[in-house]
Amino acid sequence: MKQGIHPDYHTIKVVMTDGTEYFTRSTLGKEGDTLNLDIDPKVHPAWTGGSQQLLDRGGRISRFKDKFKGFGL
């Protein structure tokens, strides 16, 4: 392995949104730093199956629905 080109790999503490903590190795910050998560697998809709909402900017979704309302089943 070539010396001097790799980032420092050390242990940091990760704090989840519900306050649970765990230690992992990372290149973030320095040894002993804490990473506080705003979004994690316990609250993010991609993992929890939460409801998805579409934002209709400029009426694009409405125009699409109107154009293809009679198409298919």
Backbone as numpy.savetxt, mean C-alpha at the origin, in Angstrom:
# Nx Ny Nz CAx CAy CAz Cx Cy Cz
31.49 -10.38 -3.34 30.65 -9.21 -3.34 31.54 -7.97 -3.34
31.26 -7.02 -4.18 32.05 -5.81 -4.30 31.82 -4.91 -3.07
32.86 -4.39 -2.50 32.78 -3.56 -1.30 32.39 -2.12 -1.64
31.59 -1.50 -0.75 31.29 -0.08 -0.86 30.16 0.31 -1.81
29.49 -0.65 -2.44 28.40 -0.29 -3.36 27.02 -0.69 -2.85
26.97 -1.44 -1.75 25.69 -1.93 -1.24 25.23 -1.08 -0.07
23.91 -0.82 0.05 23.41 -0.04 1.17 23.52 -0.82 2.48
23.52 -0.09 3.58 23.57 -0.70 4.91 22.27 -1.45 5.17
22.37 -2.71 5.55 21.21 -3.58 5.80 21.17 -3.85 7.29
20.13 -3.40 7.98 20.08 -3.44 9.44 18.66 -3.71 9.93
18.48 -3.81 11.23 17.19 -4.11 11.84 16.45 -2.82 12.18
15.15 -2.77 11.81 14.27 -1.66 12.18 12.99 -2.22 12.80
12.26 -1.35 13.50 10.98 -1.74 14.10 9.86 -1.18 13.22
8.87 -2.02 12.90 7.71 -1.60 12.12 6.50 -1.61 13.04
5.77 -0.48 13.07 4.57 -0.36 13.90 3.37 -0.31 12.97
2.47 -1.31 13.13 1.25 -1.39 12.30 0.23 -0.36 12.78
-0.87 -0.19 12.03 -1.88 0.81 12.37 -2.59 0.51 13.69
-2.66 -0.76 14.07 -3.33 -1.11 15.32 -2.37 -1.12 16.52
-1.12 -0.73 16.29 -0.14 -0.64 17.38 0.76 -1.84 17.54
0.47 -2.94 16.84 1.36 -4.10 16.95 2.69 -3.77 16.30
3.73 -4.37 16.83 5.08 -4.09 16.37 5.79 -5.37 15.98
6.70 -5.27 15.04 7.59 -6.37 14.72 8.90 -5.81 14.19
9.92 -6.62 14.23 11.24 -6.22 13.75 11.53 -6.91 12.43
12.17 -6.18 11.54 12.55 -6.71 10.25 13.87 -6.07 9.84
14.48 -6.64 8.83 15.72 -6.06 8.32 15.41 -5.24 7.08
16.07 -4.07 6.96 15.76 -3.14 5.89 16.96 -2.24 5.62
16.88 -1.52 4.51 17.88 -0.50 4.21 17.36 0.89 4.58
16.15 0.97 5.12 15.53 2.24 5.50 16.21 2.82 6.74
16.55 4.08 6.70 17.08 4.78 7.86 18.36 4.18 8.38
18.43 4.08 9.73 19.61 3.50 10.35 19.17 2.48 11.40
20.11 1.75 11.93 19.85 0.70 12.93 18.98 1.22 14.06
17.86 0.51 14.36 16.98 0.86 15.46 15.89 1.87 15.13
15.83 2.40 13.90 14.77 3.34 13.52 13.41 2.66 13.55
12.35 3.47 13.63 10.97 2.97 13.65 10.23 3.44 12.42
9.51 2.52 11.77 8.67 2.83 10.62 7.22 2.69 11.06
6.48 3.80 11.10 5.05 3.80 11.46 4.24 3.74 10.18
3.44 2.69 10.02 2.65 2.51 8.81 1.32 3.25 8.91
0.92 3.92 7.82 -0.39 4.55 7.73 -1.41 3.56 7.16
-0.95 2.71 6.26 -1.79 1.70 5.63 -1.05 0.37 5.72
-1.74 -0.67 6.15 -1.13 -1.99 6.21 -2.16 -3.05 5.83
-1.77 -4.31 5.71 -2.70 -5.36 5.27 -3.92 -5.54 6.17
-3.88 -5.05 7.40 -5.03 -5.22 8.30 -6.14 -4.22 8.00
-5.83 -3.10 7.32 -6.85 -2.08 7.07 -7.04 -1.74 5.60
-6.14 -2.16 4.73 -6.22 -1.79 3.32 -7.27 -2.63 2.60
-8.14 -2.01 1.79 -9.21 -2.74 1.09 -8.72 -3.85 0.17
-7.50 -3.75 -0.34 -6.99 -4.79 -1.22 -6.87 -6.12 -0.48
-6.61 -6.07 0.83 -6.49 -7.30 1.62 -7.74 -7.62 2.41
-8.54 -6.60 2.76 -9.71 -6.84 3.60 -10.97 -7.08 2.79
-10.95 -6.80 1.48 -12.13 -6.99 0.65 -13.15 -5.89 0.82
-12.72 -4.71 1.22 -13.62 -3.59 1.43 -14.27 -3.13 0.14
-15.26 -2.28 0.28 -15.97 -1.80 -0.89 -15.11 -0.82 -1.67
-15.19 -0.92 -2.98 -14.41 -0.05 -3.85 -15.31 1.04 -4.39
-14.81 2.27 -4.42 -15.58 3.38 -4.95 -14.82 3.97 -6.13
-15.56 4.22 -7.22 -14.96 4.84 -8.39 -15.26 6.33 -8.38
-14.24 7.11 -8.68 -14.45 8.55 -8.80 -14.69 8.87 -10.27
-15.79 9.54 -10.55 -16.13 9.89 -11.93 -15.65 11.30 -12.22
-14.44 11.39 -12.76 -13.86 12.69 -13.08 -14.15 13.01 -14.54
-14.83 14.10 -14.76 -15.14 14.54 -16.11 -16.26 13.77 -16.77
-17.02 12.98 -16.00 -18.15 12.25 -16.55 -17.77 11.07 -17.41
-16.55 10.58 -17.33 -16.09 9.49 -18.19 -16.83 8.19 -17.91
-17.03 7.88 -16.65 -17.72 6.64 -16.31 -19.18 6.72 -16.75
-19.79 7.87 -16.52 -21.19 8.06 -16.93 -21.35 7.92 -18.44
-20.44 8.53 -19.21 -20.51 8.42 -20.67 -20.32 6.98 -21.12
-19.40 6.26 -20.48 -19.16 4.86 -20.83 -20.41 4.02 -20.56
-21.01 4.22 -19.38 -22.22 3.46 -19.03 -23.36 3.77 -19.99
-23.52 5.04 -20.36 -24.58 5.42 -21.31 -24.33 4.80 -22.69
-23.10 4.79 -23.12 -22.76 4.27 -24.45 -23.01 2.77 -24.56
-22.75 2.03 -23.48 -22.86 0.57 -23.53 -23.97 0.00 -22.64
-24.99 0.80 -22.31 -26.03 0.33 -21.39 -26.86 -0.83 -21.94
-27.05 -0.93 -23.24 -27.84 -2.01 -23.82 -27.01 -3.18 -24.32
-25.71 -3.14 -24.10 -24.80 -4.14 -24.62 -24.69 -5.32 -23.65
-24.74 -6.54 -24.14 -24.55 -7.73 -23.31 -25.85 -8.22 -22.69
-25.73 -8.78 -21.51 -26.89 -9.39 -20.85 -27.90 -8.42 -20.41
